[in-house]
Amino acid sequence: MKLDIQSILEKIQHIKVAVYGDLCLDAYWILDPNGSEISVETGEKGQAVREQNYRLGGASNIIANLVALKPAETIAIGSIGNDIFGQEIIRQFQELNVNTDGIVLNDAPFQTVTFCKRYLNQEEEPRIDFGFFNELTETASDRMLASIESALESSDALIINQQVPGCLDYSSFLKKLNQLLEKYPDKTVLMDSRDYLEKIQNVILKTNAVEAACLNGLDASPADTFSEENIIQFGQALFDKNQRPVFVSRGEFGLICVDEMGAKSIPGIHIVDQTDPVGAGDTMVSALACCLAAGLSSVEAAHFANLASVVTIKKRFQTGTASGEEILTLADDASFVFHPELADNIQNATFILDSSIEMCTKEIPDGIITHAVFDHDGTISILREGWETVMEPIMMNAILGETRSKQSDKFIENLRKRVLDFIDRTTGIQSILQMEGLADMVREYGLVPEDRILDKFGYKEIYNNALIDMVNERVEKLKKGDASVSDFTVNSAVDFLHKLSEKGVTLSLASGTDKDDVIAEAKLLGYADLFNGGIFGSVGDVSKYSKKKMIREIMESNDLHGHELVVFGDGPVEIKESRRVDGIAVGIASDEVSGEGLNPEKRTRLIRAGAHYVIPDFSESEALMYVLFKD
């Protein structure tokens, strides 16, 4: 669904939203690995906090997210302690211009709910929690109920949020709250609760898959997973019972929306950066409430909230918010996660024409193909097979610097996992961008002095020098006749290029490798002349070349419609760009070591990226030509 984000943001500026719930604070303490001094009293070495910051959490973070979307007014309702953490919440609310008339201040022993999160060497230590033994007085409870009724009368939407166990178990509070909600049945009230979803009526539910399963009578635990089909069934049953929209979040897989129009699955969004899910649910709730209050449909609200939550997930070591500007930026460049259940389970694969050609979706445009774009490395050429094993140690050494011997085995292993994940997520993009990401990671870990950190060009030079040594050995084998073109190309790829060329299809080659190297290798392997649409590669300036830019220029300069373009690639980037322009996307899940057969990990990546078809190689080219051209 194509949303008019700017129009939505303008509508939000005219609404008024209230939030009742657990007003929490998240404290982030970044510990120094060298620790502090040894205590004279205990003889134990203390921990030293190198950095500290305090972020609004729980319902407080929902309020912060609302403010980021700039509604006309945001109202806070809840209880806090008369302590330093409560004072910090009030201070931050005042900076955000939040209406705090509905906040009840409680003296000790009541504590502001605070989650102290300690990080050592990028890893979170056991958390320290405040406020889990609070007891609220009847007077404080009644004051909050009065504020809730006032909000129901004057606001466009009310959000009810609960995270702390037992926080609503105050005398007759639940009974009186339900009476209020029954009194205002037409008011938009969105409920996000860990423990009270069954006990509060007349609300729109925002829940997750496990909570939805429990609400349907299943004995589910946080470790359980459910299929999209199951979640839709859960959501539909909840809607049938309550006759109000239901939103079920699915983490990286997006969310399910169920209303009177039926169920709709909103796909997740692919994220290259390191992520932090803290606060993403709060962002989703605030975005949903704003959209519904502004008169948008449930499905429109779900799409907008999906984008907003991803903005927050990309913000690490903080309970983040999503501004309108950030949502606009993401919407322009978002890549969705397609068919995750199929991607993760090859047993569900559907093959066509008794071949190894996998059809990943039934929603495939009928092609009248006139242009084809090919990725190079891993799609046609395997001269650079093993580039990942070259990049990994370079990244590890760059991040660790001279500290490797000082790091624990666990730290090294966790770092290696992150590096490998980064390489996997960035497969197909220009190496200069990967090296830019490396420079960011070096700074993030802080193990290398600033004056010894290289820029992206410096790291790329190190990587290219290491990679070219491997490539040159293979080139020499070709030149000496010790190897043939077929040894360094994906099975039958060159023959397939000839078939397309003979059919009159304009061929273009697009790579993340440096352009001069791509041209030289294509000439060496004997197919450069087939690419009458041009050979493209990195020129060191992403403003001048990217696969996204190149594919869109092909579409515009040739006045193409999506179904006239087919894109072949073994990486997510070119597949996603094909889907953006409504082209036909063919994923090449090649085993680059042998040049033939299926690489299951590639298959997973390619289906998630949006491939319409996945093939292991080009050995069944006749069947593939029929699938694409239907003749």
Long-range contacts (C-beta under 8 A, 24 or more apart in sequence): 1-299, 1-300, 1-303, 3-300, 3-303, 3-304, 3-307, 3-331, 5-304, 5-307, 5-324, 5-327, 5-328, 5-331, 6-328, 8-291, 8-294, 8-296, 8-300, 8-304, 9-69, 9-70, 9-324, 9-327, 9-328, 11-294, 11-295, 11-296, 12-69, 12-70, 12-71, 12-290, 12-291, 12-293, 12-294, 12-324, 13-70, 13-71, 13-72, 14-71, 14-72, 14-294, 15-71, 15-72, 15-156, 15-157, 15-290, 15-293, 15-294, 16-71, 16-72, 16-73, 16-74, 16-75, 16-154, 16-155, 16-156, 16-293, 17-66, 17-71, 17-73, 17-74, 17-75, 17-155, 17-156, 17-157, 17-158, 17-159, 17-286, 17-289, 17-290, 17-293, 18-74, 18-75, 18-76, 18-77, 18-102, 18-148, 18-151, 18-155, 18-157, 18-158, 18-159, 19-59, 19-62, 19-63, 19-66, 19-74, 19-75, 19-76, 19-77, 19-78, 19-158, 19-159, 19-161, 20-59, 20-77, 20-78, 20-102, 20-144, 20-147, 20-148, 20-151, 20-158, 20-159, 20-160, 20-161, 21-58, 21-59, 21-62, 21-77, 21-78, 21-159, 21-160, 21-161, 21-162, 21-163, 22-58, 22-59, 22-78, 22-113, 22-161, 22-162, 22-163, 22-164, 22-167, 23-58, 23-59, 23-60, 23-76, 23-78, 23-79, 23-80, 23-89, 23-103, 23-112, 23-113, 24-56, 24-57, 24-58, 24-59, 24-60, 24-61, 24-112, 24-113, 24-114, 24-115, 24-131, 24-163, 24-164, 25-54, 25-55, 25-56, 25-57, 25-60, 25-85, 25-88, 25-89, 25-112, 25-113, 25-114, 25-115, 26-54, 26-55, 26-56, 26-57, 26-61, 26-114, 26-115, 26-117, 26-278, 26-318, 26-319, 27-52, 27-53, 27-54, 27-85, 27-114, 27-115, 27-116, 27-117, 28-52, 28-53, 28-54, 28-55, 28-117, 28-119, 28-317, 28-318, 29-116, 29-117, 29-118, 29-119, 30-119, 30-317, 31-118, 31-119, 31-120, 31-125, 33-120, 33-121, 47-118, 47-120, 53-318, 54-85, 54-88, 54-92, 55-279, 55-318, 55-319, 55-320, 56-89, 56-92, 56-93, 56-319, 57-115, 57-279, 57-282, 57-319, 58-113, 58-161, 58-163, 58-164, 58-282, 59-159, 59-161, 59-163, 60-89, 60-92, 60-93, 61-279, 61-282, 61-319, 61-321, 62-159, 62-161, 62-282, 62-285, 62-286, 63-93, 63-96, 63-98, 63-286, 64-92, 64-96, 64-319, 64-321, 65-279, 65-282, 65-283, 65-285, 65-286, 65-287, 65-308, 65-312, 65-321, 65-322, 66-286, 66-289, 66-290, 67-96, 67-97, 67-98, 67-321, 68-321, 68-322, 68-323, 68-324, 69-286, 69-287, 69-290, 69-308, 69-322, 69-323, 69-324, 70-324, 71-290, 71-293, 73-99, 73-155, 74-98, 74-99, 75-99, 75-101, 75-102, 75-147, 75-151, 75-155, 76-100, 76-102, 76-103, 77-102, 77-103, 77-144, 77-147, 77-148, 77-151, 78-102, 78-103, 78-104, 78-144, 79-103, 79-104, 79-105, 79-106, 79-110, 79-134, 79-136, 79-140, 79-144, 80-104, 80-105, 80-106, 80-112, 81-105, 81-106, 81-107, 81-108, 81-110, 81-111, 81-112, 81-131, 81-134, 82-106, 82-107, 82-108, 82-110, 83-108, 83-111, 83-112, 85-111, 85-112, 85-114, 85-130, 86-112, 101-147, 102-144, 102-147, 102-148, 102-150, 102-151, 104-140, 104-143, 104-144, 106-134, 106-136, 106-137, 106-140, 109-133, 110-134, 110-135, 110-136, 113-164, 119-317, 121-407, 121-408, 121-411, 122-411, 122-414, 122-444, 122-445, 123-411, 123-414, 131-164, 132-164, 132-165, 134-164, 134-167, 135-170, 136-170, 138-170, 138-171, 141-170, 141-171, 141-173, 145-173, 145-176, 145-177, 145-180, 148-177, 148-180, 149-180, 149-183, 152-180, 152-181, 152-183, 152-184, 152-187, 152-189, 153-184, 155-187, 156-188, 156-293, 156-294, 157-187, 157-188, 157-189, 157-190, 157-289, 157-290, 157-292, 157-293, 158-187, 158-188, 158-189, 158-190, 159-189, 159-190, 159-191, 159-192, 159-285, 159-286, 159-289, 160-189, 160-190, 160-191, 160-192, 160-193, 160-200, 160-203, 161-192, 161-193, 161-282, 161-285, 162-192, 162-193, 162-194, 162-195, 162-196, 163-194, 165-194, 165-195, 166-195, 168-195, 168-196, 168-199, 174-199, 174-200, 178-202, 188-289, 188-292, 188-293, 190-285, 190-288, 190-289, 190-292, 192-281, 192-285, 201-242, 202-242, 202-244, 203-242, 203-244, 204-244, 204-245, 204-246, 204-247, 204-288, 204-292, 205-238, 205-242, 205-244, 205-245, 205-246, 205-247, 206-247, 206-249, 206-281, 206-284, 206-285, 206-288, 207-238, 207-246, 207-247, 207-248, 207-249, 208-248, 208-249, 208-250, 208-251, 208-281, 209-234, 209-248, 209-249, 209-250, 212-238, 212-246, 212-248, 227-341, 228-253, 228-256, 228-265, 228-341, 231-256, 232-256, 232-258, 232-263, 232-265, 235-263, 236-263, 245-292, 245-298, 247-284, 247-288, 247-298, 247-301, 247-302, 247-305, 249-281, 249-284, 249-309, 251-277, 252-337, 252-340, 253-337, 253-340, 254-306, 254-336, 254-337, 255-284, 255-302, 255-305, 255-306, 257-298, 257-299, 257-301, 257-302, 258-298, 259-297, 259-298, 259-299, 261-297, 261-298, 261-299, 264-298, 264-299, 264-302, 266-299, 266-302, 266-303, 266-306, 267-336, 267-337, 267-338, 268-306, 268-336, 268-337, 268-340, 269-306, 269-307, 269-310, 269-330, 269-334, 269-335, 269-336, 269-337, 270-335, 270-336, 270-337, 270-425, 270-572, 270-576, 270-608, 270-609, 271-310, 271-313, 271-314, 271-425, 272-422, 272-425, 272-426, 272-429, 272-437, 273-314, 274-316, 274-418, 274-422, 275-313, 275-314, 275-316, 276-313, 276-315, 276-316, 276-317, 276-318, 276-320, 277-313, 278-318, 278-319, 278-320, 279-312, 279-315, 279-318, 279-319, 279-320, 279-321, 280-309, 280-310, 280-312, 280-313, 281-309, 282-312, 282-319, 283-308, 283-309, 283-311, 283-312, 283-320, 283-321, 283-322, 284-308, 284-309, 287-322, 307-331, 307-334, 310-334, 335-572, 335-576, 335-579, 335-580, 335-609, 335-610, 336-579, 336-610, 337-608, 338-579, 338-607, 338-608, 338-609, 338-610, 338-611, 339-607, 339-608, 340-608, 342-607, 343-603, 343-604, 343-605, 343-607, 343-608, 344-604, 346-600, 346-603, 352-623, 352-627, 353-623, 353-626, 353-627, 355-620, 355-623, 356-598, 356-615, 356-616, 356-619, 356-620, 357-613, 357-614, 357-615, 357-620, 357-623, 357-624, 357-627, 358-603, 358-613, 358-614, 358-615, 359-612, 359-613, 360-587, 360-607, 360-611, 360-612, 360-613, 360-614, 361-612, 364-584, 364-612, 364-613, 365-562, 365-563, 365-582, 365-584, 366-563, 366-630, 367-563, 367-564, 367-566, 367-584, 367-628, 367-629, 367-630, 368-563, 368-564, 369-505, 369-563, 369-564, 369-565, 369-566, 369-584, 369-628, 369-629, 370-504, 370-505, 370-506, 370-558, 370-560, 370-564, 370-565, 371-505, 371-506, 371-507, 371-508, 371-533, 371-554, 371-558, 371-560, 371-564, 371-565, 371-566, 372-500, 372-505, 372-506, 372-507, 372-508, 372-565, 372-566, 372-567, 372-568, 373-508, 373-509, 373-510, 373-533, 373-550, 373-551, 373-554, 373-565, 373-566, 373-567, 373-568, 373-574, 373-578, 374-497, 374-507, 374-508, 374-509, 374-510, 374-531, 374-567, 374-568, 374-569, 375-428, 375-510, 375-511, 375-547, 375-567, 375-568, 375-569, 375-570, 375-571, 375-574, 375-588, 376-509, 376-510, 376-511, 376-513, 376-518, 376-521, 376-522, 376-537, 377-511, 377-512, 377-513, 377-570, 378-490, 378-570, 378-571, 378-588, 378-590, 378-592, 378-602, 379-490, 379-493, 379-568, 379-569, 379-570, 379-588, 379-590, 380-489, 380-490, 380-493, 380-494, 380-497, 380-509, 380-525, 380-527, 381-488, 381-489, 381-490, 381-521, 381-522, 381-525, 382-488, 382-489, 382-490, 382-590, 382-592, 382-595, 383-471, 383-474, 383-475, 383-488, 383-521, 383-525, 384-467, 384-470, 384-471, 384-513, 385-592, 385-593, 386-470, 386-592, 387-467, 388-420, 388-423, 388-427, 390-463, 390-466, 390-467, 390-470, 391-423, 391-434, 391-463, 391-467, 392-416, 392-419, 392-420, 392-423, 394-438, 394-459, 394-462, 394-463, 394-466, 395-419, 395-422, 395-423, 395-438, 395-441, 398-438, 398-442, 398-448, 398-454, 398-459, 398-462, 399-438, 399-441, 399-442, 399-445, 399-447, 399-448, 400-447, 400-448, 401-447, 401-448, 401-449, 401-452, 403-447, 403-448, 415-445, 424-601, 424-605, 425-572, 427-570, 427-571, 427-572, 427-573, 427-605, 428-512, 428-547, 428-569, 428-570, 428-571, 428-572, 428-573, 428-574, 429-512, 429-546, 429-547, 429-571, 429-573, 430-512, 430-538, 430-542, 430-545, 430-546, 431-460, 431-463, 431-464, 431-512, 431-513, 431-514, 431-538, 432-456, 432-457, 432-460, 432-538, 432-540, 432-542, 433-512, 433-542, 435-459, 435-460, 435-463, 457-540, 464-514, 471-521, 475-524, 478-524, 485-525, 485-526, 486-595, 487-595, 488-525, 488-595, 489-525, 489-595, 490-588, 490-590, 490-592, 490-595, 490-596, 490-617, 490-618, 491-590, 491-595, 491-596, 491-617, 491-618, 491-619, 492-617, 492-618, 492-619, 492-621, 493-617, 493-618, 494-525, 494-526, 494-527, 495-618, 495-621, 496-618, 496-621, 496-624, 497-527, 497-530, 498-530, 499-621, 499-625, 501-530, 501-532, 503-625, 503-629, 506-532, 506-533, 506-558, 507-531, 507-532, 507-533, 508-533, 508-534, 508-535, 508-536, 508-550, 508-554, 509-534, 509-535, 509-536, 510-536, 510-537, 510-547, 510-550, 510-551, 510-574, 511-536, 511-537, 511-538, 512-537, 512-538, 512-547, 512-571, 512-573, 513-537, 513-538, 514-538, 514-539, 514-540, 515-539, 515-545, 547-573, 547-574, 547-577, 548-573, 548-577, 548-580, 551-577, 551-578, 551-580, 551-581, 551-583, 552-577, 552-581, 555-581, 566-628, 569-606, 570-602, 570-606, 571-605, 571-609, 572-605, 572-606, 572-608, 572-609, 573-609, 575-606, 575-609, 575-610, 575-611, 576-609, 576-610, 578-610, 579-609, 579-610, 584-612, 584-613, 584-628, 585-609, 585-610, 585-611, 585-612, 585-613, 586-611, 586-612, 586-613, 586-614, 586-615, 586-624, 586-628, 587-611, 587-613, 587-614, 587-615, 588-614, 588-615, 588-616, 588-617, 588-618, 589-614, 589-615, 589-616, 590-616, 590-617, 591-616
